[in-house]
Each structure stands twice: as structure tokens, then as C-alpha cells.
Amino acid sequence: MFQAIPSADALLLKWILHEMTDEDCLKILKRCREAILSKEKGGKVIIIDIVLDLQGGKPESVELQLLLDLQLMVDVNGKQRTESEWKKLFEDSGFASYKITNVLSFRSVIEVFP
Ligand SMILES: C[S@@+](CC[C@H](N)C(=O)[O-])C[C@H]1O[C@@H](n2cnc3c(N)ncnc32)[C@H](O)[C@@H]1O
């Protein structure tokens, strides 16, 4: 996934990017961008991961998200990201838009479009 990804209609990254540094996320997202179809043909990347919302999130979800943030920092050099941090990664890797849906408790589904 760091070097090449076979072409696909859609790609799913579940519980992957939060373990990675921004630099590694960009490498993977750029490979995903190259691999998927155009938006008109239905191409998208689907990410299931945490979107930190310190102001608007439910207290019990934010507490768990921050606990996981600490664990990732210690174990694998990863981090939880706010929406603006995710947005920057998507823009820097060549995606045009994204949509966040909060349907999985403390995790979100992020659809990212070319
Ligand atoms: C938290 S698990 C998520 C696994 C699965 N997607 C799921 O949701 O159950 C993260 C996965 O990323 C893999 N991984 C982490 N760093 C990797 C790397 N540099 N190259 C390949 N796989 C990696 C780990 O081996 C692990 O299987």
C-alpha cells in the first residue's frame, strides 16, 4: 500500500491511518488516489477511523478517543485527528472532497472523493 495499490472502484481503510504519521498517511492516500476510479464513475476511499471533536463530541466518546490517542502515541507513533487535520491530509494527497458520517459511536465513516 505504500508503493502501489491495484485499481479499484472503492478502497476501504479501517483502523489503519490513525496508526500512521502524517507522512505515511500521505504516501498511502496518494497511492489510493491513483488506484480509484473518477468520482463520476463512483470512485472513493472509505475510511473508518476517529474524528476528534473536543468541543462537540459526546464526553464519553471524547474520553475514549483521547485514551486511544495516548496509546497510539506510545505504541506506534500514530495519532487521532480532528476534521481539519483529516481535511489537510485529503487535500495534500490530491482529493477534491470528503463526507464524514458519525454512525459508529466513537468512530466515523469518512468518504473521500477524487
Ligand atoms: C488496528 S489493525 C486494523 C486491522 C483491520 N483493518 C481491522 O479493522 O480489523 C491495523 C493493521 O495495520 C497493519 N499495519 C500497520 N502498519 C503496517 C505497515 N507498515 N504495513 C502493512 N500493514 C501495516 C497491522 O498489521 C494491522 O493489521
The ligand as a MOL file (V3000), in Angstrom:
LIG
                    3D

  0  0  0     0  0            999 V3000
M  V30 BEGIN CTAB
M  V30 COUNTS 27 29 0 0 0
M  V30 BEGIN ATOM
M  V30 1 C -5.6490 -1.8460 14.0880 0
M  V30 2 S -5.2880 -3.0510 12.8420 0 CHG=1
M  V30 3 C -6.7330 -2.9580 11.8400 0
M  V30 4 C -6.9460 -4.2000 11.0460 0
M  V30 5 C -8.2590 -4.2790 10.2510 0
M  V30 6 N -8.3050 -3.2610 9.2160 0
M  V30 7 C -9.4420 -4.1640 11.1660 0
M  V30 8 O -10.1140 -3.1350 11.1720 0
M  V30 9 O -9.7010 -5.1090 11.9170 0 CHG=-1
M  V30 10 C -4.0310 -2.2310 11.8960 0
M  V30 11 C -3.4150 -3.1350 10.8510 0
M  V30 12 O -2.4630 -2.3910 10.0760 0
M  V30 13 C -1.3540 -3.2350 9.8440 0
M  V30 14 N -0.1760 -2.3960 9.5910 0
M  V30 15 C 0.3470 -1.4630 10.4060 0
M  V30 16 N 1.4340 -0.9050 9.8650 0
M  V30 17 C 1.6240 -1.5130 8.6720 0
M  V30 18 C 2.5950 -1.3890 7.6420 0
M  V30 19 N 3.6020 -0.5220 7.7560 0
M  V30 20 N 2.4640 -2.1740 6.5630 0
M  V30 21 C 1.4430 -3.0490 6.4570 0
M  V30 22 N 0.4930 -3.2190 7.3870 0
M  V30 23 C 0.5900 -2.4660 8.4810 0
M  V30 24 C -1.2330 -4.0440 11.1110 0
M  V30 25 O -0.5470 -5.2420 10.8830 0
M  V30 26 C -2.6960 -4.3180 11.4500 0
M  V30 27 O -3.1460 -5.4900 10.8240 0
M  V30 END ATOM
M  V30 BEGIN BOND
M  V30 1 1 1 2
M  V30 2 1 2 3
M  V30 3 1 2 10
M  V30 4 1 3 4
M  V30 5 1 4 5
M  V30 6 1 5 6
M  V30 7 1 5 7
M  V30 8 2 7 8
M  V30 9 1 7 9
M  V30 10 1 10 11
M  V30 11 1 11 12
M  V30 12 1 11 26
M  V30 13 1 12 13
M  V30 14 1 13 14
M  V30 15 1 13 24
M  V30 16 1 14 15
M  V30 17 1 14 23
M  V30 18 2 15 16
M  V30 19 1 16 17
M  V30 20 1 17 18
M  V30 21 2 17 23
M  V30 22 1 18 19
M  V30 23 2 18 20
M  V30 24 1 20 21
M  V30 25 2 21 22
M  V30 26 1 22 23
M  V30 27 1 24 25
M  V30 28 1 24 26
M  V30 29 1 26 27
M  V30 END BOND
M  V30 END CTAB
M  END
